[in-house]
Amino acid sequence: MKLRPPFASVPIVAGICGAVGFVLTLFDPGDDLDLVKLLAVTVLCGGIPGLITLACIAIPFARVDERGFWQFLNNQGMRLVRPIGHGERFVVDSRRLFVLRADGEYERIKLYRWNVSRRTWARLEAAYPLVSEQEKAAVD
């Protein structure tokens, strides 16, 4: 399963950069900006980083599959960061992805709920539940 950043990051990045651009144009004493030029600078300062963020959403930053946790590392491509060994499995808590080891201990993975979209997190929770079907059957 490929993991991408949430779409909500686009308006957040665009809004922050637009606000910074707006504030910077107010403190520039050399230019005489009217309202149209001020809004155009604000839209450019927010729009360009927003478009870059939108393009970055198309590229997955990590992947979870039966072999383990893959992550995109700078200048190295997608690398297997945490392989899944015998008797280990992924489990998803409400806020984080873990590896349940064969001895029953949980190992943290660098993947938080806020890193991915809601739909992707729901798919992760469905694919890797905290309590497996075998454990549910053993309890019943």
Backbone as JSON, one array per atom type, in Angstrom:
{
  "sequence": "MKLRPPFASVPIVAGICGAVGFVLTLFDPGDDLDLVKLLAVTVLCGGIPGLITLACIAIPFARVDERGFWQFLNNQGMRLVRPIGHGERFVVDSRRLFVLRADGEYERIKLYRWNVSRRTWARLEAAYPLVSEQEKAAVD",
  "N": [[0.84, -1.15, 0.0], [0.72, 2.09, -0.99], [1.8, 5.1, 0.46], [0.76, 8.38, 0.79], [1.04, 11.96, 1.3], [-1.54, 13.85, 3.08], [-4.29, 15.49, 1.38], [-5.06, 17.8, 2.59], [-2.8, 19.17, 3.26], [-2.13, 20.87, 1.19], [-3.79, 23.35, 1.12], [-2.94, 24.27, 3.6], [-0.15, 24.72, 3.37], [-0.2, 26.55, 1.23], [-1.69, 28.63, 2.38], [-0.08, 29.43, 4.57], [2.29, 30.25, 3.25], [1.2, 32.24, 1.6], [0.31, 34.09, 3.53], [2.75, 34.8, 4.69], [3.96, 35.99, 2.45], [2.18, 38.13, 2.08], [2.59, 39.61, 4.45], [5.29, 40.24, 4.16], [5.21, 41.94, 1.92], [3.91, 44.11, 2.99], [5.8, 45.28, 4.65], [7.72, 46.28, 2.97], [9.27, 49.12, 2.17], [9.98, 50.33, -0.23], [8.37, 49.95, -2.52], [5.41, 51.1, -4.05], [2.57, 49.74, -3.55], [-0.56, 48.95, -4.86], [-3.9, 47.73, -4.1], [-4.52, 45.64, -5.89], [-2.02, 44.78, -6.86], [-0.92, 43.98, -4.45], [-2.59, 41.84, -3.73], [-2.02, 40.16, -5.91], [0.68, 39.54, -5.5], [0.43, 38.2, -3.08], [-1.13, 36.0, -3.87], [0.61, 34.77, -5.67], [2.76, 34.17, -3.94], [1.54, 32.3, -2.29], [0.41, 30.52, -4.09], [2.37, 29.27, -5.74], [4.01, 27.64, -3.94], [1.83, 26.07, -3.11], [1.11, 24.7, -5.48], [3.45, 23.23, -5.85], [3.34, 21.61, -3.58], [1.01, 20.21, -4.19], [1.91, 18.76, -6.4], [3.75, 17.17, -5.08], [2.14, 15.48, -3.62], [1.38, 13.55, -5.38], [3.48, 11.81, -5.45], [4.41, 8.94, -3.78], [5.55, 8.68, -0.39], [6.19, 6.57, 1.18], [5.8, 2.99, 1.67], [3.85, 0.18, 2.53], [3.95, -3.23, 2.81], [3.79, -6.84, 2.46], [6.45, -7.5, 2.76], [7.62, -5.56, 4.31], [8.31, -2.29, 5.71], [8.69, 0.3, 3.57], [10.53, 3.18, 2.65], [10.87, 6.39, 1.15], [13.98, 7.6, 0.62], [16.3, 10.31, 0.66], [17.93, 10.82, -2.36], [18.31, 8.09, -2.68], [16.21, 6.58, -3.45], [13.37, 4.35, -3.1], [13.62, 2.54, -0.24], [13.92, -0.46, 1.68], [13.17, -0.14, 4.88], [12.37, -1.36, 7.26], [12.29, -4.64, 7.45], [9.91, -7.34, 7.57], [9.99, -9.93, 9.78], [9.95, -13.5, 10.57], [7.0, -14.45, 12.15], [6.3, -11.88, 12.82], [4.22, -8.97, 12.52], [2.41, -6.2, 11.08], [0.7, -3.76, 13.0], [-1.92, -1.45, 13.61], [-2.39, 1.27, 15.58], [-4.47, 3.8, 17.08], [-3.11, 6.11, 16.46], [-0.62, 5.51, 15.35], [1.71, 3.43, 13.47], [2.78, 0.18, 14.14], [5.1, -2.57, 14.66], [4.35, -5.77, 15.52], [6.18, -7.87, 17.34], [7.43, -11.28, 17.45], [7.79, -11.99, 20.09], [5.87, -10.56, 21.4], [6.23, -7.86, 21.91], [5.94, -4.39, 21.02], [7.15, -2.58, 18.27], [7.99, 0.62, 17.31], [7.18, 2.36, 14.33], [8.18, 4.85, 12.02], [5.7, 6.26, 11.25], [3.01, 8.22, 11.39], [-0.41, 9.05, 12.22], [-1.16, 11.55, 11.22], [0.44, 11.83, 9.02], [-0.6, 10.69, 6.73], [-3.45, 10.44, 4.5], [-6.95, 10.41, 5.48], [-8.46, 8.37, 4.3], [-6.48, 6.57, 3.43], [-5.4, 5.9, 5.92], [-7.58, 4.63, 7.06], [-7.7, 2.4, 5.4], [-5.28, 1.21, 6.13], [-5.82, 0.62, 8.84], [-7.84, -1.26, 8.47], [-6.48, -3.26, 7.1], [-4.37, -3.98, 8.79], [-5.19, -4.77, 11.63], [-5.3, -4.06, 15.19], [-5.93, -6.17, 16.88], [-5.83, -9.44, 15.87], [-7.73, -11.7, 13.73], [-7.38, -14.33, 14.54], [-6.68, -14.03, 17.23], [-9.05, -12.96, 18.2], [-10.77, -15.13, 17.82], [-9.61, -16.92, 19.58], [-10.16, -15.74, 22.02], [-12.93, -15.85, 22.14]],
  "CA": [[0.0, 0.0, 0.0], [1.51, 3.31, -1.1], [1.38, 6.13, 1.39], [0.96, 9.74, 0.3], [0.6, 12.98, 2.27], [-2.95, 14.21, 2.93], [-4.6, 16.63, 0.51], [-5.23, 18.99, 3.43], [-1.54, 19.89, 3.37], [-2.04, 21.88, 0.13], [-4.23, 24.67, 1.57], [-2.15, 24.71, 4.75], [1.11, 25.28, 2.86], [-0.51, 27.75, 0.45], [-2.12, 29.69, 3.29], [1.07, 29.94, 5.33], [3.17, 30.99, 2.35], [0.49, 33.45, 1.19], [0.33, 35.03, 4.66], [4.12, 35.32, 4.79], [4.13, 36.91, 1.32], [1.39, 39.33, 2.37], [3.27, 40.37, 5.5], [6.55, 40.78, 3.62], [4.93, 43.07, 1.04], [3.52, 45.26, 3.8], [6.97, 45.89, 5.27], [8.66, 46.74, 1.96], [8.98, 50.55, 2.01], [10.4, 50.85, -1.52], [7.35, 49.84, -3.56], [4.07, 51.63, -3.79], [1.67, 48.69, -4.01], [-2.0, 49.13, -4.67], [-4.56, 46.52, -3.61], [-4.44, 44.57, -6.9], [-0.65, 44.26, -6.84], [-0.74, 43.3, -3.17], [-3.26, 40.54, -3.83], [-1.3, 39.33, -6.88], [1.89, 39.04, -4.84], [-0.01, 37.22, -2.09], [-1.55, 34.78, -4.58], [1.83, 34.11, -6.18], [3.53, 33.61, -2.82], [0.84, 31.13, -1.8], [0.05, 29.6, -5.17], [3.5, 28.48, -6.23], [4.24, 26.51, -3.01], [0.67, 25.2, -3.14], [1.24, 23.82, -6.65], [4.54, 22.3, -5.58], [2.81, 20.64, -2.62], [0.06, 19.37, -4.93], [2.71, 17.81, -7.18], [4.4, 16.23, -4.14], [1.16, 14.51, -3.16], [1.33, 12.47, -6.37], [4.61, 10.9, -5.25], [4.33, 8.32, -2.46], [6.76, 8.82, 0.42], [6.46, 5.29, 1.85], [4.97, 1.87, 1.23], [3.73, -0.91, 3.49], [3.5, -4.47, 2.16], [4.11, -8.04, 3.23], [7.89, -7.6, 2.98], [8.03, -4.63, 5.35], [8.05, -0.86, 5.58], [9.58, 0.95, 2.62], [10.46, 4.63, 2.76], [11.65, 7.11, 0.16], [15.09, 8.29, 1.25], [16.91, 11.28, -0.24], [18.94, 10.37, -3.33], [18.49, 6.65, -2.64], [15.0, 5.92, -3.91], [12.55, 3.66, -2.11], [14.43, 1.53, 0.43], [13.29, -1.25, 2.72], [13.68, 0.35, 6.15], [12.1, -2.34, 8.3], [11.72, -5.88, 6.93], [9.08, -8.12, 8.48], [10.57, -11.25, 10.01], [9.05, -14.61, 10.85], [6.18, -14.26, 13.34], [6.02, -10.47, 13.03], [3.17, -8.41, 11.67], [2.08, -4.81, 11.33], [-0.54, -3.43, 13.69], [-2.19, -0.02, 13.56], [-3.07, 1.85, 16.72], [-5.25, 4.95, 16.64], [-2.25, 7.21, 16.04], [0.71, 5.13, 14.87], [1.93, 2.09, 12.94], [3.73, -0.6, 14.93], [5.37, -3.96, 14.29], [4.19, -6.68, 16.65], [7.21, -8.9, 17.24], [7.03, -12.63, 17.84], [7.79, -12.07, 21.55], [4.74, -9.79, 21.92], [6.57, -6.45, 22.09], [5.63, -3.5, 19.91], [8.23, -1.73, 17.8], [7.44, 1.79, 16.64], [7.59, 2.69, 12.97], [8.04, 6.29, 11.83], [4.52, 6.61, 10.46], [1.96, 8.71, 12.27], [-1.73, 9.24, 11.63], [-1.25, 12.82, 10.51], [1.29, 11.78, 7.83], [-1.32, 10.16, 5.58], [-4.84, 10.87, 4.41], [-7.91, 9.63, 6.28], [-8.82, 7.16, 3.55], [-5.34, 5.65, 3.5], [-5.29, 5.41, 7.29], [-8.67, 3.66, 7.25], [-7.28, 1.16, 4.73], [-4.24, 0.61, 6.98], [-6.48, 0.04, 10.02], [-8.56, -2.46, 8.05], [-5.53, -4.29, 6.67], [-3.5, -4.38, 9.9], [-5.88, -4.44, 12.89], [-4.54, -4.24, 16.42], [-6.24, -7.52, 17.33], [-6.05, -10.24, 14.68], [-8.91, -12.58, 13.75], [-7.03, -15.52, 15.32], [-6.76, -13.66, 18.65], [-10.48, -12.81, 18.52], [-11.33, -16.47, 17.89], [-9.08, -17.55, 20.79], [-10.85, -15.14, 23.17], [-14.32, -16.37, 22.15]],
  "C": [[0.9, 1.23, 0.0], [0.92, 4.38, -0.2], [1.76, 7.51, 0.86], [0.52, 10.73, 1.37], [-0.87, 13.33, 2.06], [-3.13, 15.43, 2.04], [-4.75, 17.92, 1.31], [-3.93, 19.77, 3.59], [-1.4, 20.98, 2.31], [-2.56, 23.24, 0.6], [-3.45, 25.18, 2.79], [-0.86, 25.38, 4.28], [0.84, 26.57, 2.08], [-0.93, 28.91, 1.35], [-0.97, 30.29, 4.07], [1.98, 30.77, 4.44], [2.51, 32.28, 1.84], [0.49, 34.5, 2.29], [1.72, 35.63, 4.83], [4.4, 36.3, 3.66], [3.39, 38.21, 1.53], [2.09, 40.21, 3.4], [4.56, 40.99, 4.97], [6.3, 41.95, 2.68], [4.48, 44.3, 1.82], [4.72, 46.0, 4.39], [8.01, 46.38, 4.27], [8.4, 48.22, 1.7], [9.28, 51.08, 0.62], [9.31, 50.84, -2.59], [6.05, 50.48, -3.11], [3.07, 50.65, -4.37], [0.22, 49.11, -3.79], [-2.6, 47.78, -4.3], [-4.43, 45.36, -4.59], [-3.04, 43.95, -6.91], [-0.38, 43.49, -5.55], [-1.39, 41.93, -3.18], [-2.55, 39.61, -4.82], [-0.03, 38.74, -6.27], [1.52, 37.97, -3.81], [-0.41, 35.91, -2.75], [-0.34, 34.04, -5.14], [2.64, 33.47, -5.06], [2.85, 32.37, -2.24], [0.58, 30.09, -2.86], [1.19, 28.72, -5.64], [3.85, 27.36, -5.24], [3.05, 25.55, -2.93], [0.7, 24.23, -4.31], [2.36, 22.81, -6.46], [4.09, 21.22, -4.61], [1.83, 19.69, -3.3], [0.8, 18.35, -5.79], [3.38, 16.77, -6.28], [3.43, 15.19, -3.62], [1.08, 13.32, -4.13], [2.43, 11.44, -6.16], [4.49, 10.27, -3.86], [5.65, 8.46, -1.7], [7.12, 7.53, 1.13], [5.51, 4.24, 1.3], [4.99, 0.8, 2.32], [3.22, -2.12, 2.72], [3.95, -5.66, 3.0], [5.6, -8.22, 3.49], [8.38, -6.65, 4.06], [7.63, -3.21, 5.05], [9.11, -0.23, 4.7], [9.43, 2.46, 2.79], [11.34, 5.26, 1.69], [12.72, 7.92, 0.88], [15.76, 9.2, 0.22], [18.03, 10.66, -1.06], [19.19, 8.86, -3.3], [17.27, 5.9, -3.14], [14.23, 5.29, -2.76], [13.36, 2.51, -1.53], [13.62, 0.8, 1.49], [13.92, -0.88, 4.06], [13.52, -0.69, 7.24], [11.5, -3.59, 7.68], [10.9, -6.59, 8.0], [9.66, -9.52, 8.56], [9.51, -12.3, 10.27], [8.32, -14.35, 12.17], [5.88, -12.81, 13.66], [4.91, -10.01, 12.1], [2.99, -6.94, 12.03], [0.79, -4.72, 12.12], [-0.67, -1.91, 13.7], [-2.96, 0.36, 14.81], [-3.86, 3.06, 16.21], [-4.38, 6.08, 16.09], [-0.95, 6.81, 15.36], [0.73, 3.71, 14.33], [3.03, 1.42, 13.76], [4.01, -1.92, 14.24], [5.24, -4.78, 15.56], [5.18, -7.81, 16.46], [6.67, -10.24, 17.7], [6.99, -12.77, 19.36], [6.69, -11.22, 22.19], [5.02, -8.32, 22.17], [6.23, -5.67, 20.82], [6.84, -2.65, 19.57], [7.61, -0.59, 16.99], [8.03, 1.95, 15.24], [7.36, 4.19, 12.79], [6.91, 6.61, 10.85], [3.4, 6.96, 11.43], [0.67, 8.91, 11.49], [-1.79, 10.5, 10.78], [-0.39, 12.85, 9.25], [0.54, 11.35, 6.57], [-2.78, 10.63, 5.62], [-5.74, 9.95, 5.23], [-8.26, 8.32, 5.6], [-7.7, 6.13, 3.59], [-5.18, 5.08, 4.89], [-6.39, 4.4, 7.59], [-8.33, 2.33, 6.57], [-6.19, 0.45, 5.53], [-4.86, -0.05, 8.21], [-7.23, -1.23, 9.66], [-7.61, -3.59, 7.69], [-4.7, -4.83, 7.83], [-4.16, -4.03, 11.23], [-4.99, -4.72, 14.1], [-4.74, -5.64, 16.99], [-6.56, -8.34, 16.09], [-7.29, -11.12, 14.83], [-8.62, -13.84, 14.57], [-7.13, -15.24, 16.82], [-8.22, -13.48, 19.08], [-11.13, -14.17, 18.69], [-10.85, -17.17, 19.17], [-9.77, -17.0, 22.04], [-12.27, -15.68, 23.28], [-14.32, -17.82, 22.46]]
}
